[in-house]
Amino acid sequence: MTNSAIKRSLLKSLNAYVKHFETPNTREDLLAITSSILTFQQKQRSLTITFNRSEALIQQVVNLFEVESAVNCFVDSETEKLVKEVHQWRRSLEGQILISLNAYVQNFHCNQKMNLPEIILSIIPLVEDIQLHKSESESLIQRVISKFDFQINIDSDSQILLVNQTTSRPNVIQFSPRTFKSADEKDKQIDNEIEVLRKLLQEKRKLNQPQS
């Protein structure tokens, strides 16, 4: 596929993603979304492109983006399928990182002075085997930090549970035509699982607090 063809495809997918899921507030948001679309296609081996070449294409696609075009664009079924899978992958990755970060903080008795971005960067390769672009990583870091709770206390049994859940997660969320039929349900499932986990850990923390 030529550069021009990839660029047109990425722009079409970016428009579809924005129309369905997210109105970006900044150029950095657009870069992160476009990077994720490209990374997901590389992860699925539906697109082969070098890392340096993809960085340039991402910038070019974002330069062409117009909000009005995204809002009014026609989205074909194939592109809709792709962006829903990309959205699910982004949310799943965010959940895996958040779970791993909670376990890491408890295991090493970290405090609020620790460098969260640096720790998250070290966790990403453990749960995702493809290299993320800079804009993707920065966006992921900010989303995880915004949901992170230093007060959550995780016991050793929970740590084992979290590690098992994190390592098995990529095998649970499968991006195939069968799961695409319930894309909205999958998205809600990810939200629900993260919320249930947070409540579970908060309850454990309350039980471990000394009685007055």
Sequence and secondary structure as in RCSB ss.txt:
>XXXX:A:sequence
MTNSAIKRSLLKSLNAYVKHFETPNTREDLLAITSSILTFQQKQRSLTITFNRSEALIQQVVNLFEVESAVNCFV
DSETEKLVKEVHQWRRSLEGQILISLNAYVQNFHCNQKMNLPEIILSIIPLVEDIQLHKSESESLIQRVISKFDF
QINIDSDSQILLVNQTTSRPNVIQFSPRTFKSADEKDKQIDNEIEVLRKLLQEKRKLNQPQS
>XXXX:A:secstr
  HHHHHHHHHHHHHHHHHHT   SSHHHHHHHHHHHHHHHHHTTS    HHHHHHHHHHHHHH  HHHHHH   
 HHHHHHHHHHHHHHHHHHHHHHHHHHHHHHHTT  TTS HHHHHHHHHHHH  S   HHHHHHHHHHHHHH  T
T    HHHHHHHHHHHHHHHHHS  SHHHHTTHHHHHHHHHHHHHHHHHHHHHHHHHHS   
